[in-house]
Amino acid sequence: MSTALVTGGSRGIGRAVAVRFAQAGYDVAFCYSKDEKGARETADLIRAAGKEPLVYRADVSDEKSVREMMESVFSLEILVNNAGVALYKEIAETTLEEWKDLFSVNVEGAFLCTRYAAEKMKKRGGGSIVNVASVWGETGGSCEAAYSASKAALIGFTKAAAKELAPCGIRVNCVSAGIVHTDMNAHLNRDELEDFLSQIPVKRMGTCEEIAESVLFLAQSRYITGEILRVNGGLLV
């Protein structure tokens, strides 16, 4: 049996990733922080795909919470570091506490999960880690300095971890997602959304399912590591 663990699986990209891995035949575990209703809905979708999920309420920024979750996941082959939070504010309005809170989830959460997952993967002879970043981590997003910086850090972490863990049989890759139809983009008004779409060559937002397909591809590709796969409709080429 091979298990895929997805963080932030109660909605959006995380939910789509968890369901896609179940459809591909993996045993699936996922965690969520607050959205219990969403977690139940994800679990039902995984069951509909023929798998019984392991569901954890875990704060990825808390080491004790991550350690306890990892200790109870068996046959871990794939980790998807998807849990993340966004912040749409000008730099002058962003508090240090908000900056730290965002980094604690988006960066420290990925670090903690990778640290504990890698130890389990080493014992089983290898595995795959896929981090979910953003195009803003590559280009920077206006009024999203904290979010952009955290995703840039995640991209750098991906490259470093890939080099370090490759000799252990562990591959580490990253999906750099473009503008995707999720709750994170709910702050955009009609004019802002149309402006964004005008900059995308394919003239539409991406879907969570398209990101999930890319995550599965990287997880299963045996000769790819340290890669930043851009899934952005041509927004950045």
N, C-alpha and C positions, 0 to 999 in steps of 0.2 A: 504494500500500500504506500502511496505517495500523497503527502498532505501539502496543500497550499494554504498559507496563512495570509489574510488580507487585513490590513489595518484600516480603520475608518470605513467599515463595510455597510453601514446602515442606510446609505443613500448614494446617489450620484455615481461617480466613477468607481468607487469602492464596491458598491452593490453590483454594478455591471461586471466588474472583474471577478468577483466571487461567483456569480452565476455562470460566467463563461468558463471558469475552471471546472465547475461542477459538470457542465455540459461536455467538457473535454475528458471527463472520467476521473478527475482528481477528487480525493476527499478534501473538503473545504472547512477551514476554520476562519472566523473573522471576529474582529473586535469593534466595539463602538464605545463612545464616551457618555453620551446623554440621551440620544434618540432611541428610546426603547421601542416605540411603535415602529419606527423605521427598521430596527434590527429584526423585529418579528416578521416584517414584510419581506426582508431579504432572506430570512431563514425559510419562509414559505416558498419563495422562488427557487431556492436551492433544492428543497425537497421535490419540487415539481420537475427539477432536472434529474432526479433520481438519486440524490445524495442526502444523507442526514448531517446537517452542519454542526460544528462545535461553535458555540457563541460565547464570547467573553465580553464582559463590561470592564474595560481597561483604559486607563489614562496612559497613553504612550510616553508622556513626559515624566511619568513617575516610575523610577527604577524598580521599586518593589512590585508595582502592578505588572510591569513588563516581565519581570523575572518569574512571577507566579504563573502568568499566562504561558510563557515559554516552557516551563517545567511540565505543564500538563498537555502539551502538544506532542504527539508521537509521529515518527516517520516524516519529519519536516523536510521537504525537498525544496519548496519555493516560499519565499517571503516577498510580499508586495507592500512596500512602504508607501501607502496612499494617504494615511491620515494627515489632514492639514487644515489650517484656518487661514482666512484672508483678512485684510484690513485695507479699507479704501479711505485714506486720509492724506492730507498734505503733511509734509515733513514737520512743519511748524506746529501742527496740531497733534502730532503723534507723541504720546508720552513714552518715557523710558520703560514703564511697566508694560505698556502695550507691545512695545518692541520685543521685550524679553519674553512675554507670554507667547507671542507668535513664533519666535525662534525655538522656544521650549517644545512646541509641538512639531513644527515643520522640519527642524534640524535635529534637535536633541532626541526627539522621538524616533527618527530614522536611525540615529546612532545607537540608541539603546536596543532597539529591536534587532538591528544588524549584529550588534555585539553578542547578544544571547543566541540569536539564530545561528550565527556562524559556528559557535561551539558545538551545537547539535549537528550541523551539517558536516563538520569535520569528522565527527565520530561515525557518520554514515557514509563517508567517502566523497562528499560533494553536495552541491546544490546550486540554487539560482536565486539571486536577489534582484528585484526590479523596483526602482524608485520612481515615483510619479512627480515630476517637476513641471515647469511651466515655461512658455516662451518668454515670459517676463524675467525669468532667471537668466536668460541670454541677452535680452535687449533692454530690460528695465521698463517698468510701466509707470507713467505719470500718476501721481497721487497713490502709488502703491510701492513706496520705497522699501518698507519693511518686508512685505511679501516678496518683492523682487529679490531683495538681498538674501532672504531665506532660501529661495529656490536656486539662486546662484550658488549658495553654500552647499545645497544638496547635490548639485551637479558636480562641484569640486570633490565632494565626499565620494560620489559614485566612482570617479576616475581613480582616486587614491585607493579606495577599497578594492577595486577591480585588480589593481597591481598587487596589492598585498595578499589577497585571498586566492588568486589564481593558482598558486602552487598547491593549495589545499583542495583544488577541484571545485571551487566556488566561483561562479561567474556573477558579476555585478553590472547591471545596466540601468538605463534611465529612459523614460519616455518624457519628452518635453512637449507637453500638450499646448495646443493653441487655445483659441476661444471656444469653449465647450458649453453646451446647454446644461448648466447646473445651477444650483442655488447660489453659488458664489458670484454669479453674474446677475443676480436679481436686482442689484443696485442700479443697473444701467437703464436709463430711460429710452424712449423710442428713438430720439435723435442720436443719442450716444451709441446705441446699438447699430443704427444704420450707418453711422460714421465708421464704426469698427468693421462692419461687413463690407464696406466699400474698399477697405484696405486688403481684403482677403481675395486672392485670385479666384477661388472657387465660389465666392459670393455667398457663403453660408457658414454657420457655426458647425463645429464638430459634434458628434454624439458620444455619449458615454460608452456605447457599445463599440464604437470605432477605436476608442482608447483602449478598451478591454482587449480587443483583438490584437492590438500592438503589444500589450503587456504579455499576452500569451505567447506571441511570436518570440519575444526576447527571452522569456522563461524557458522555452523549448529549444532555442538555437544553441547548439553545443559549442560552436566555434566563434561566438560573439561575446566579448566582454569589454567593459569600459566604454560602451557605445552610448551616445546620446541621440536617441531616435526622435526626430522632429515629426510630430503629427499635428500640423497646423494649417492645412489647406493652402499652403504656399505663402502664408503671412511672413515667414522668415525662411529664405532659401540661400 
